[in-house]
Amino acid sequence: MSTPHVVVVMGVAGTGKTTVGPLLAAALGVPYAEGDDFHPPANIAKMSAGTPLEDADRWPWLDAVGQWAHGRAGLGGVVSSSALKRVYRDRLRAAAPDAVFLHLTGDRALIERRMSERTGHFMPAALLDSQFATLEPLQSDEAGVRVDVSGAPQEITERAVAALRGLDG
């Protein structure tokens, strides 16, 4: 990437947004923001209880993520956000029109296994089905790339950097 983009690392829970995001930010030399930190306490409580969020729950969260991305316009940055639906990505782009999306994708069994192995996260594996049901992959008119999450975090990051550099080429 020749210009400092704001990259939104997206995908269902368990794809490694929180692991790959900081690695990607370090590789690009820009700051990282953890999208989960923008959730209000009520959202965390819902998800912790195994209740999927509704769109009304997501709007303030997406607006907060979008505000951060807007503030990094022209400077670059990486922020994680599931951004599962096109309308969510549209809302983020309304705040940060030059944002690009890194869609972390992977085999459901791999993602479920990784979710079951992590500790201290509020998102239970039981919500994975609702995440996949909600997911609308990036469309051809959306600036972004898809990167498979098989392999070690550093390998995924290297593939992500290469794919994102391809956006400028």
ABEGO torsion letter per residue (X at the ends): XABBBBBBBBEBBGAGAAAAAAAAAAAAGBBBBBAAAABBAAAAAAAAAGBBBBAAAAAAAAAAAAAAAAAABGAEEBBBBAGABAAAAAAAAAABAABBBBBBBBBAAAAAAAAAABBGBABBAAAAAAAAAABBBBBAABBEBBBBABEBAAAAAAAAAAAAAAAAX
